[in-house]
Amino acid sequence: MEVPALDTYLPTFVRWLAVGGAIMALTVLTNYGLQRLGVSRETSRGYALIMPWIVGFLIFQLYPFAYSFYLSFTEYNIFQPPQFIGVENYREMLNDTRTFWPS
């Protein structure tokens, strides 16, 4: 079994360190900023420690949900940018009684 060279792992490891460092910096800055605003030390540390979860939630849950909701109001073609058409997709889905209502 051949072992991959270090240069294949190094870029991934550097990105991993950069993301970890950014999350740690965000945590420290949240703690420091809340303490400067007059929030108690215990409360500011609590908010700082849940900050990585909040960022993960916003990136991996809320953004995809909001973007897919936006795309549901567009005519989407992979070769062209989405064009806003309003509730026409929902009107077509609910009025097409042959396939939607029996399902």
PDB file as gemmi writes it, atoms N, CA and C in Angstrom:
CRYST1    1.000    1.000    1.000  90.00  90.00  90.00 P 1                      
ATOM      1  N   MET A   1       0.845  -1.179   0.000  1.00  0.00           N  
ATOM      2  CA  MET A   1       0.000   0.000   0.000  1.00  0.00           C  
ATOM      3  C   MET A   1       0.889   1.240   0.000  1.00  0.00           C  
ATOM      4  N   GLU A   2       0.630   2.122  -0.925  1.00  0.00           N  
ATOM      5  CA  GLU A   2       1.445   3.318  -1.072  1.00  0.00           C  
ATOM      6  C   GLU A   2       0.915   4.433  -0.174  1.00  0.00           C  
ATOM      7  N   VAL A   3       1.813   5.086   0.526  1.00  0.00           N  
ATOM      8  CA  VAL A   3       1.451   6.185   1.418  1.00  0.00           C  
ATOM      9  C   VAL A   3       1.481   7.479   0.620  1.00  0.00           C  
ATOM     10  N   PRO A   4       0.397   8.266   0.656  1.00  0.00           N  
ATOM     11  CA  PRO A   4       0.389   9.535  -0.080  1.00  0.00           C  
ATOM     12  C   PRO A   4       1.446  10.490   0.452  1.00  0.00           C  
ATOM     13  N   ALA A   5       1.934  11.322  -0.422  1.00  0.00           N  
ATOM     14  CA  ALA A   5       2.955  12.288  -0.047  1.00  0.00           C  
ATOM     15  C   ALA A   5       2.379  13.348   0.873  1.00  0.00           C  
ATOM     16  N   LEU A   6       3.281  13.995   1.597  1.00  0.00           N  
ATOM     17  CA  LEU A   6       2.872  15.025   2.548  1.00  0.00           C  
ATOM     18  C   LEU A   6       2.194  16.199   1.852  1.00  0.00           C  
ATOM     19  N   ASP A   7       2.580  16.491   0.624  1.00  0.00           N  
ATOM     20  CA  ASP A   7       1.999  17.656  -0.061  1.00  0.00           C  
ATOM     21  C   ASP A   7       0.522  17.481  -0.374  1.00  0.00           C  
ATOM     22  N   THR A   8      -0.004  16.260  -0.306  1.00  0.00           N  
ATOM     23  CA  THR A   8      -1.442  16.088  -0.508  1.00  0.00           C  
ATOM     24  C   THR A   8      -2.220  16.382   0.762  1.00  0.00           C  
ATOM     25  N   TYR A   9      -1.604  16.193   1.912  1.00  0.00           N  
ATOM     26  CA  TYR A   9      -2.274  16.457   3.174  1.00  0.00           C  
ATOM     27  C   TYR A   9      -2.065  17.880   3.681  1.00  0.00           C  
ATOM     28  N   LEU A  10      -0.973  18.493   3.299  1.00  0.00           N  
ATOM     29  CA  LEU A  10      -0.616  19.798   3.841  1.00  0.00           C  
ATOM     30  C   LEU A  10      -1.656  20.885   3.564  1.00  0.00           C  
ATOM     31  N   PRO A  11      -2.169  21.043   2.333  1.00  0.00           N  
ATOM     32  CA  PRO A  11      -3.190  22.088   2.119  1.00  0.00           C  
ATOM     33  C   PRO A  11      -4.445  21.870   2.965  1.00  0.00           C  
ATOM     34  N   THR A  12      -4.867  20.635   3.110  1.00  0.00           N  
ATOM     35  CA  THR A  12      -6.042  20.344   3.927  1.00  0.00           C  
ATOM     36  C   THR A  12      -5.769  20.673   5.385  1.00  0.00           C  
ATOM     37  N   PHE A  13      -4.594  20.309   5.863  1.00  0.00           N  
ATOM     38  CA  PHE A  13      -4.229  20.581   7.248  1.00  0.00           C  
ATOM     39  C   PHE A  13      -4.147  22.079   7.515  1.00  0.00           C  
ATOM     40  N   VAL A  14      -3.618  22.846   6.558  1.00  0.00           N  
ATOM     41  CA  VAL A  14      -3.526  24.301   6.721  1.00  0.00           C  
ATOM     42  C   VAL A  14      -4.925  24.915   6.759  1.00  0.00           C  
ATOM     43  N   ARG A  15      -5.836  24.459   5.885  1.00  0.00           N  
ATOM     44  CA  ARG A  15      -7.213  24.973   5.921  1.00  0.00           C  
ATOM     45  C   ARG A  15      -7.893  24.610   7.238  1.00  0.00           C  
ATOM     46  N   TRP A  16      -7.637  23.395   7.725  1.00  0.00           N  
ATOM     47  CA  TRP A  16      -8.214  22.966   8.997  1.00  0.00           C  
ATOM     48  C   TRP A  16      -7.728  23.855  10.129  1.00  0.00           C  
ATOM     49  N   LEU A  17      -6.437  24.166  10.135  1.00  0.00           N  
ATOM     50  CA  LEU A  17      -5.893  25.064  11.159  1.00  0.00           C  
ATOM     51  C   LEU A  17      -6.464  26.477  11.034  1.00  0.00           C  
ATOM     52  N   ALA A  18      -6.659  26.948   9.798  1.00  0.00           N  
ATOM     53  CA  ALA A  18      -7.211  28.291   9.595  1.00  0.00           C  
ATOM     54  C   ALA A  18      -8.648  28.373  10.111  1.00  0.00           C  
ATOM     55  N   VAL A  19      -9.460  27.380   9.818  1.00  0.00           N  
ATOM     56  CA  VAL A  19     -10.843  27.386  10.302  1.00  0.00           C  
ATOM     57  C   VAL A  19     -10.876  27.282  11.818  1.00  0.00           C  
ATOM     58  N   GLY A  20     -10.063  26.407  12.386  1.00  0.00           N  
ATOM     59  CA  GLY A  20      -9.997  26.294  13.843  1.00  0.00           C  
ATOM     60  C   GLY A  20      -9.538  27.580  14.493  1.00  0.00           C  
ATOM     61  N   GLY A  21      -8.549  28.222  13.899  1.00  0.00           N  
ATOM     62  CA  GLY A  21      -8.074  29.502  14.433  1.00  0.00           C  
ATOM     63  C   GLY A  21      -9.123  30.592  14.340  1.00  0.00           C  
ATOM     64  N   ALA A  22      -9.871  30.601  13.227  1.00  0.00           N  
ATOM     65  CA  ALA A  22     -10.932  31.605  13.078  1.00  0.00           C  
ATOM     66  C   ALA A  22     -12.035  31.387  14.105  1.00  0.00           C  
ATOM     67  N   ILE A  23     -12.383  30.140  14.368  1.00  0.00           N  
ATOM     68  CA  ILE A  23     -13.417  29.857  15.369  1.00  0.00           C  
ATOM     69  C   ILE A  23     -12.935  30.243  16.762  1.00  0.00           C  
ATOM     70  N   MET A  24     -11.678  29.948  17.059  1.00  0.00           N  
ATOM     71  CA  MET A  24     -11.137  30.340  18.367  1.00  0.00           C  
ATOM     72  C   MET A  24     -11.082  31.853  18.511  1.00  0.00           C  
ATOM     73  N   ALA A  25     -10.679  32.552  17.440  1.00  0.00           N  
ATOM     74  CA  ALA A  25     -10.632  34.012  17.482  1.00  0.00           C  
ATOM     75  C   ALA A  25     -12.032  34.590  17.672  1.00  0.00           C  
ATOM     76  N   LEU A  26     -13.028  34.022  16.988  1.00  0.00           N  
ATOM     77  CA  LEU A  26     -14.399  34.482  17.143  1.00  0.00           C  
ATOM     78  C   LEU A  26     -14.886  34.286  18.574  1.00  0.00           C  
ATOM     79  N   THR A  27     -14.523  33.161  19.173  1.00  0.00           N  
ATOM     80  CA  THR A  27     -14.910  32.890  20.554  1.00  0.00           C  
ATOM     81  C   THR A  27     -14.287  33.902  21.506  1.00  0.00           C  
ATOM     82  N   VAL A  28     -12.994  34.156  21.336  1.00  0.00           N  
ATOM     83  CA  VAL A  28     -12.300  35.114  22.212  1.00  0.00           C  
ATOM     84  C   VAL A  28     -12.844  36.521  22.009  1.00  0.00           C  
ATOM     85  N   LEU A  29     -13.060  36.916  20.753  1.00  0.00           N  
ATOM     86  CA  LEU A  29     -13.582  38.258  20.479  1.00  0.00           C  
ATOM     87  C   LEU A  29     -15.007  38.431  21.007  1.00  0.00           C  
ATOM     88  N   THR A  30     -15.814  37.382  20.937  1.00  0.00           N  
ATOM     89  CA  THR A  30     -17.161  37.457  21.501  1.00  0.00           C  
ATOM     90  C   THR A  30     -17.098  37.667  23.003  1.00  0.00           C  
ATOM     91  N   ASN A  31     -16.256  36.903  23.661  1.00  0.00           N  
ATOM     92  CA  ASN A  31     -16.098  37.036  25.105  1.00  0.00           C  
ATOM     93  C   ASN A  31     -15.620  38.441  25.470  1.00  0.00           C  
ATOM     94  N   TYR A  32     -14.587  38.914  24.792  1.00  0.00           N  
ATOM     95  CA  TYR A  32     -14.030  40.230  25.079  1.00  0.00           C  
ATOM     96  C   TYR A  32     -15.040  41.338  24.774  1.00  0.00           C  
ATOM     97  N   GLY A  33     -15.715  41.234  23.634  1.00  0.00           N  
ATOM     98  CA  GLY A  33     -16.674  42.273  23.256  1.00  0.00           C  
ATOM     99  C   GLY A  33     -17.852  42.359  24.212  1.00  0.00           C  
ATOM    100  N   LEU A  34     -18.369  41.215  24.641  1.00  0.00           N  
ATOM    101  CA  LEU A  34     -19.496  41.240  25.582  1.00  0.00           C  
ATOM    102  C   LEU A  34     -19.074  41.782  26.940  1.00  0.00           C  
ATOM    103  N   GLN A  35     -17.865  41.466  27.381  1.00  0.00           N  
ATOM    104  CA  GLN A  35     -17.395  42.014  28.654  1.00  0.00           C  
ATOM    105  C   GLN A  35     -17.216  43.519  28.569  1.00  0.00           C  
ATOM    106  N   ARG A  36     -16.762  44.006  27.411  1.00  0.00           N  
ATOM    107  CA  ARG A  36     -16.619  45.454  27.222  1.00  0.00           C  
ATOM    108  C   ARG A  36     -17.976  46.156  27.220  1.00  0.00           C  
ATOM    109  N   LEU A  37     -19.023  45.443  26.815  1.00  0.00           N  
ATOM    110  CA  LEU A  37     -20.366  46.021  26.804  1.00  0.00           C  
ATOM    111  C   LEU A  37     -21.037  45.961  28.170  1.00  0.00           C  
ATOM    112  N   GLY A  38     -20.370  45.367  29.152  1.00  0.00           N  
ATOM    113  CA  GLY A  38     -20.911  45.339  30.498  1.00  0.00           C  
ATOM    114  C   GLY A  38     -21.607  44.056  30.892  1.00  0.00           C  
ATOM    115  N   VAL A  39     -21.533  43.038  30.062  1.00  0.00           N  
ATOM    116  CA  VAL A  39     -22.131  41.752  30.392  1.00  0.00           C  
ATOM    117  C   VAL A  39     -21.231  41.056  31.395  1.00  0.00           C  
ATOM    118  N   SER A  40     -21.828  40.327  32.330  1.00  0.00           N  
ATOM    119  CA  SER A  40     -21.017  39.668  33.355  1.00  0.00           C  
ATOM    120  C   SER A  40     -20.055  38.664  32.737  1.00  0.00           C  
ATOM    121  N   ARG A  41     -19.003  38.378  33.476  1.00  0.00           N  
ATOM    122  CA  ARG A  41     -17.955  37.490  32.986  1.00  0.00           C  
ATOM    123  C   ARG A  41     -18.496  36.086  32.671  1.00  0.00           C  
ATOM    124  N   GLU A  42     -19.313  35.563  33.549  1.00  0.00           N  
ATOM    125  CA  GLU A  42     -19.863  34.214  33.366  1.00  0.00           C  
ATOM    126  C   GLU A  42     -20.788  34.146  32.149  1.00  0.00           C  
ATOM    127  N   THR A  43     -21.624  35.156  31.996  1.00  0.00           N  
ATOM    128  CA  THR A  43     -22.555  35.187  30.865  1.00  0.00           C  
ATOM    129  C   THR A  43     -21.818  35.354  29.542  1.00  0.00           C  
ATOM    130  N   SER A  44     -20.822  36.225  29.507  1.00  0.00           N  
ATOM    131  CA  SER A  44     -20.082  36.440  28.266  1.00  0.00           C  
ATOM    132  C   SER A  44     -19.316  35.188  27.863  1.00  0.00           C  
ATOM    133  N   ARG A  45     -18.784  34.459  28.823  1.00  0.00           N  
ATOM    134  CA  ARG A  45     -18.091  33.207  28.495  1.00  0.00           C  
ATOM    135  C   ARG A  45     -19.071  32.159  27.989  1.00  0.00           C  
ATOM    136  N   GLY A  46     -20.260  32.127  28.555  1.00  0.00           N  
ATOM    137  CA  GLY A  46     -21.273  31.189  28.074  1.00  0.00           C  
ATOM    138  C   GLY A  46     -21.647  31.461  26.625  1.00  0.00           C  
ATOM    139  N   TYR A  47     -21.876  32.731  26.292  1.00  0.00           N  
ATOM    140  CA  TYR A  47     -22.196  33.087  24.911  1.00  0.00           C  
ATOM    141  C   TYR A  47     -21.018  32.800  23.983  1.00  0.00           C  
ATOM    142  N   ALA A  48     -19.812  33.064  24.451  1.00  0.00           N  
ATOM    143  CA  ALA A  48     -18.631  32.813  23.628  1.00  0.00           C  
ATOM    144  C   ALA A  48     -18.478  31.324  23.338  1.00  0.00           C  
ATOM    145  N   LEU A  49     -18.788  30.483  24.301  1.00  0.00           N  
ATOM    146  CA  LEU A  49     -18.617  29.049  24.107  1.00  0.00           C  
ATOM    147  C   LEU A  49     -19.695  28.427  23.220  1.00  0.00           C  
ATOM    148  N   ILE A  50     -20.860  29.061  23.103  1.00  0.00           N  
ATOM    149  CA  ILE A  50     -21.859  28.523  22.176  1.00  0.00           C  
ATOM    150  C   ILE A  50     -21.743  29.160  20.791  1.00  0.00           C  
ATOM    151  N   MET A  51     -20.828  30.116  20.636  1.00  0.00           N  
ATOM    152  CA  MET A  51     -20.653  30.787  19.348  1.00  0.00           C  
ATOM    153  C   MET A  51     -20.287  29.818  18.212  1.00  0.00           C  
ATOM    154  N   PRO A  52     -19.404  28.833  18.396  1.00  0.00           N  
ATOM    155  CA  PRO A  52     -19.141  27.904  17.287  1.00  0.00           C  
ATOM    156  C   PRO A  52     -20.392  27.150  16.840  1.00  0.00           C  
ATOM    157  N   TRP A  53     -21.251  26.772  17.771  1.00  0.00           N  
ATOM    158  CA  TRP A  53     -22.489  26.099  17.393  1.00  0.00           C  
ATOM    159  C   TRP A  53     -23.396  27.035  16.605  1.00  0.00           C  
ATOM    160  N   ILE A  54     -23.496  28.289  17.046  1.00  0.00           N  
ATOM    161  CA  ILE A  54     -24.342  29.259  16.356  1.00  0.00           C  
ATOM    162  C   ILE A  54     -23.848  29.482  14.932  1.00  0.00           C  
ATOM    163  N   VAL A  55     -22.534  29.635  14.764  1.00  0.00           N  
ATOM    164  CA  VAL A  55     -21.976  29.828  13.424  1.00  0.00           C  
ATOM    165  C   VAL A  55     -22.251  28.599  12.558  1.00  0.00           C  
ATOM    166  N   GLY A  56     -22.058  27.407  13.111  1.00  0.00           N  
ATOM    167  CA  GLY A  56     -22.345  26.189  12.360  1.00  0.00           C  
ATOM    168  C   GLY A  56     -23.811  26.088  11.977  1.00  0.00           C  
ATOM    169  N   PHE A  57     -24.689  26.459  12.886  1.00  0.00           N  
ATOM    170  CA  PHE A  57     -26.124  26.434  12.589  1.00  0.00           C  
ATOM    171  C   PHE A  57     -26.454  27.391  11.451  1.00  0.00           C  
ATOM    172  N   LEU A  58     -25.909  28.605  11.520  1.00  0.00           N  
ATOM    173  CA  LEU A  58     -26.202  29.585  10.481  1.00  0.00           C  
ATOM    174  C   LEU A  58     -25.683  29.139   9.123  1.00  0.00           C  
ATOM    175  N   ILE A  59     -24.494  28.558   9.085  1.00  0.00           N  
ATOM    176  CA  ILE A  59     -23.896  28.175   7.810  1.00  0.00           C  
ATOM    177  C   ILE A  59     -24.531  26.908   7.245  1.00  0.00           C  
ATOM    178  N   PHE A  60     -24.713  25.891   8.078  1.00  0.00           N  
ATOM    179  CA  PHE A  60     -25.121  24.581   7.564  1.00  0.00           C  
ATOM    180  C   PHE A  60     -26.620  24.299   7.662  1.00  0.00           C  
ATOM    181  N   GLN A  61     -27.386  25.101   8.379  1.00  0.00           N  
ATOM    182  CA  GLN A  61     -28.823  24.860   8.500  1.00  0.00           C  
ATOM    183  C   GLN A  61     -29.644  26.028   7.959  1.00  0.00           C  
ATOM    184  N   LEU A  62     -29.438  27.206   8.504  1.00  0.00           N  
ATOM    185  CA  LEU A  62     -30.290  28.339   8.167  1.00  0.00           C  
ATOM    186  C   LEU A  62     -30.061  28.838   6.741  1.00  0.00           C  
ATOM    187  N   TYR A  63     -28.803  28.968   6.315  1.00  0.00           N  
ATOM    188  CA  TYR A  63     -28.528  29.456   4.963  1.00  0.00           C  
ATOM    189  C   TYR A  63     -29.101  28.527   3.891  1.00  0.00           C  
ATOM    190  N   PRO A  64     -28.862  27.202   3.947  1.00  0.00           N  
ATOM    191  CA  PRO A  64     -29.465  26.345   2.915  1.00  0.00           C  
ATOM    192  C   PRO A  64     -30.992  26.382   2.913  1.00  0.00           C  
ATOM    193  N   PHE A  65     -31.595  26.464   4.110  1.00  0.00           N  
ATOM    194  CA  PHE A  65     -33.054  26.549   4.176  1.00  0.00           C  
ATOM    195  C   PHE A  65     -33.553  27.826   3.516  1.00  0.00           C  
ATOM    196  N   ALA A  66     -32.943  28.957   3.845  1.00  0.00           N  
ATOM    197  CA  ALA A  66     -33.380  30.238   3.289  1.00  0.00           C  
ATOM    198  C   ALA A  66     -33.139  30.292   1.780  1.00  0.00           C  
ATOM    199  N   TYR A  67     -32.011  29.759   1.325  1.00  0.00           N  
ATOM    200  CA  TYR A  67     -31.720  29.805  -0.103  1.00  0.00           C  
ATOM    201  C   TYR A  67     -32.655  28.889  -0.890  1.00  0.00           C  
ATOM    202  N   SER A  68     -32.972  27.733  -0.358  1.00  0.00           N  
ATOM    203  CA  SER A  68     -33.908  26.853  -1.065  1.00  0.00           C  
ATOM    204  C   SER A  68     -35.306  27.458  -1.078  1.00  0.00           C  
ATOM    205  N   PHE A  69     -35.684  28.175  -0.016  1.00  0.00           N  
ATOM    206  CA  PHE A  69     -36.969  28.873  -0.011  1.00  0.00           C  
ATOM    207  C   PHE A  69     -36.982  29.957  -1.082  1.00  0.00           C  
ATOM    208  N   TYR A  70     -35.888  30.678  -1.225  1.00  0.00           N  
ATOM    209  CA  TYR A  70     -35.777  31.678  -2.280  1.00  0.00           C  
ATOM    210  C   TYR A  70     -35.878  31.016  -3.658  1.00  0.00           C  
ATOM    211  N   LEU A  71     -35.168  29.898  -3.852  1.00  0.00           N  
ATOM    212  CA  LEU A  71     -35.196  29.216  -5.150  1.00  0.00           C  
ATOM    213  C   LEU A  71     -36.582  28.679  -5.491  1.00  0.00           C  
ATOM    214  N   SER A  72     -37.416  28.421  -4.481  1.00  0.00           N  
ATOM    215  CA  SER A  72     -38.759  27.933  -4.772  1.00  0.00           C  
ATOM    216  C   SER A  72     -39.620  29.003  -5.441  1.00  0.00           C  
ATOM    217  N   PHE A  73     -39.209  30.246  -5.373  1.00  0.00           N  
ATOM    218  CA  PHE A  73     -39.927  31.344  -6.033  1.00  0.00           C  
ATOM    219  C   PHE A  73     -39.275  31.743  -7.351  1.00  0.00           C  
ATOM    220  N   THR A  74     -38.386  30.910  -7.871  1.00  0.00           N  
ATOM    221  CA  THR A  74     -37.695  31.246  -9.112  1.00  0.00           C  
ATOM    222  C   THR A  74     -37.864  30.139 -10.136  1.00  0.00           C  
ATOM    223  N   GLU A  75     -37.604  30.491 -11.383  1.00  0.00           N  
ATOM    224  CA  GLU A  75     -37.474  29.521 -12.465  1.00  0.00           C  
ATOM    225  C   GLU A  75     -35.986  29.267 -12.582  1.00  0.00           C  
ATOM    226  N   TYR A  76     -35.576  28.054 -12.242  1.00  0.00           N  
ATOM    227  CA  TYR A  76     -34.157  27.760 -12.131  1.00  0.00           C  
ATOM    228  C   TYR A  76     -33.719  26.842 -13.251  1.00  0.00           C  
ATOM    229  N   ASN A  77     -32.684  27.268 -13.949  1.00  0.00           N  
ATOM    230  CA  ASN A  77     -32.050  26.473 -14.985  1.00  0.00           C  
ATOM    231  C   ASN A  77     -30.564  26.475 -14.676  1.00  0.00           C  
ATOM    232  N   ILE A  78     -29.919  25.334 -14.747  1.00  0.00           N  
ATOM    233  CA  ILE A  78     -28.520  25.244 -14.343  1.00  0.00           C  
ATOM    234  C   ILE A  78     -27.600  26.078 -15.233  1.00  0.00           C  
ATOM    235  N   PHE A  79     -28.025  26.388 -16.445  1.00  0.00           N  
ATOM    236  CA  PHE A  79     -27.201  27.148 -17.372  1.00  0.00           C  
ATOM    237  C   PHE A  79     -27.454  28.653 -17.295  1.00  0.00           C  
ATOM    238  N   GLN A  80     -28.476  29.090 -16.571  1.00  0.00           N  
ATOM    239  CA  GLN A  80     -28.803  30.505 -16.457  1.00  0.00           C  
ATOM    240  C   GLN A  80     -29.046  30.845 -14.990  1.00  0.00           C  
ATOM    241  N   PRO A  81     -28.881  32.100 -14.622  1.00  0.00           N  
ATOM    242  CA  PRO A  81     -29.187  32.472 -13.244  1.00  0.00           C  
ATOM    243  C   PRO A  81     -30.685  32.340 -12.951  1.00  0.00           C  
ATOM    244  N   PRO A  82     -31.057  32.135 -11.688  1.00  0.00           N  
ATOM    245  CA  PRO A  82     -32.478  32.021 -11.346  1.00  0.00           C  
ATOM    246  C   PRO A  82     -33.237  33.300 -11.691  1.00  0.00           C  
ATOM    247  N   GLN A  83     -34.459  33.115 -12.224  1.00  0.00           N  
ATOM    248  CA  GLN A  83     -35.321  34.258 -12.541  1.00  0.00           C  
ATOM    249  C   GLN A  83     -36.538  34.205 -11.625  1.00  0.00           C  
ATOM    250  N   PHE A  84     -36.806  35.300 -10.936  1.00  0.00           N  
ATOM    251  CA  PHE A  84     -37.908  35.359  -9.975  1.00  0.00           C  
ATOM    252  C   PHE A  84     -39.245  35.293 -10.705  1.00  0.00           C  
ATOM    253  N   ILE A  85     -40.120  34.346 -10.298  1.00  0.00           N  
ATOM    254  CA  ILE A  85     -41.448  34.224 -10.918  1.00  0.00           C  
ATOM    255  C   ILE A  85     -42.559  34.259  -9.875  1.00  0.00           C  
ATOM    256  N   GLY A  86     -42.229  34.497  -8.631  1.00  0.00           N  
ATOM    257  CA  GLY A  86     -43.249  34.590  -7.593  1.00  0.00           C  
ATOM    258  C   GLY A  86     -43.787  33.235  -7.185  1.00  0.00           C  
ATOM    259  N   VAL A  87     -45.090  33.169  -6.928  1.00  0.00           N  
ATOM    260  CA  VAL A  87     -45.716  31.938  -6.437  1.00  0.00           C  
ATOM    261  C   VAL A  87     -46.175  31.015  -7.562  1.00  0.00           C  
ATOM    262  N   GLU A  88     -45.715  31.250  -8.769  1.00  0.00           N  
ATOM    263  CA  GLU A  88     -46.144  30.435  -9.918  1.00  0.00           C  
ATOM    264  C   GLU A  88     -45.799  28.957  -9.725  1.00  0.00           C  
ATOM    265  N   ASN A  89     -44.659  28.645  -9.135  1.00  0.00           N  
ATOM    266  CA  ASN A  89     -44.306  27.239  -8.885  1.00  0.00           C  
ATOM    267  C   ASN A  89     -45.313  26.578  -7.946  1.00  0.00           C  
ATOM    268  N   TYR A  90     -45.713  27.295  -6.904  1.00  0.00           N  
ATOM    269  CA  TYR A  90     -46.688  26.737  -5.959  1.00  0.00           C  
ATOM    270  C   TYR A  90     -48.074  26.626  -6.602  1.00  0.00           C  
ATOM    271  N   ARG A  91     -48.439  27.611  -7.394  1.00  0.00           N  
ATOM    272  CA  ARG A  91     -49.728  27.563  -8.088  1.00  0.00           C  
ATOM    273  C   ARG A  91     -49.765  26.370  -9.032  1.00  0.00           C  
ATOM    274  N   GLU A  92     -48.679  26.149  -9.756  1.00  0.00           N  
ATOM    275  CA  GLU A  92     -48.617  25.010 -10.684  1.00  0.00           C  
ATOM    276  C   GLU A  92     -48.663  23.688  -9.916  1.00  0.00           C  
ATOM    277  N   MET A  93     -47.984  23.620  -8.798  1.00  0.00           N  
ATOM    278  CA  MET A  93     -47.958  22.383  -8.015  1.00  0.00           C  
ATOM    279  C   MET A  93     -49.341  22.052  -7.454  1.00  0.00           C  
ATOM    280  N   LEU A  94     -50.035  23.042  -6.912  1.00  0.00           N  
ATOM    281  CA  LEU A  94     -51.325  22.795  -6.283  1.00  0.00           C  
ATOM    282  C   LEU A  94     -52.461  22.640  -7.282  1.00  0.00           C  
ATOM    283  N   ASN A  95     -52.344  23.226  -8.462  1.00  0.00           N  
ATOM    284  CA  ASN A  95     -53.400  23.124  -9.461  1.00  0.00           C  
ATOM    285  C   ASN A  95     -53.262  21.902 -10.353  1.00  0.00           C  
ATOM    286  N   ASP A  96     -52.119  21.263 -10.361  1.00  0.00           N  
ATOM    287  CA  ASP A  96     -51.930  20.060 -11.164  1.00  0.00           C  
ATOM    288  C   ASP A  96     -52.507  18.877 -10.390  1.00  0.00           C  
ATOM    289  N   THR A  97     -53.830  18.715 -10.480  1.00  0.00           N  
ATOM    290  CA  THR A  97     -54.529  17.725  -9.656  1.00  0.00           C  
ATOM    291  C   THR A  97     -54.221  16.290 -10.040  1.00  0.00           C  
ATOM    292  N   ARG A  98     -53.718  16.061 -11.235  1.00  0.00           N  
ATOM    293  CA  ARG A  98     -53.439  14.689 -11.658  1.00  0.00           C  
ATOM    294  C   ARG A  98     -52.316  14.057 -10.849  1.00  0.00           C  
ATOM    295  N   THR A  99     -51.348  14.836 -10.403  1.00  0.00           N  
ATOM    296  CA  THR A  99     -50.208  14.234  -9.713  1.00  0.00           C  
ATOM    297  C   THR A  99     -50.109  14.630  -8.241  1.00  0.00           C  
ATOM    298  N   PHE A 100     -50.456  15.862  -7.887  1.00  0.00           N  
ATOM    299  CA  PHE A 100     -50.212  16.314  -6.516  1.00  0.00           C  
ATOM    300  C   PHE A 100     -51.226  15.768  -5.525  1.00  0.00           C  
ATOM    301  N   TRP A 101     -52.506  15.984  -5.766  1.00  0.00           N  
ATOM    302  CA  TRP A 101     -53.526  15.630  -4.774  1.00  0.00           C  
ATOM    303  C   TRP A 101     -53.656  14.107  -4.534  1.00  0.00           C  
ATOM    304  N   PRO A 102     -53.547  13.257  -5.538  1.00  0.00           N  
ATOM    305  CA  PRO A 102     -53.593  11.832  -5.230  1.00  0.00           C  
ATOM    306  C   PRO A 102     -52.397  11.337  -4.395  1.00  0.00           C  
ATOM    307  N   SER A 103     -51.279  12.049  -4.535  1.00  0.00           N  
ATOM    308  CA  SER A 103     -50.120  11.592  -3.766  1.00  0.00           C  
ATOM    309  C   SER A 103     -50.292  11.948  -2.296  1.00  0.00           C  
TER     310      SER A 103                                                      
END                                                                             
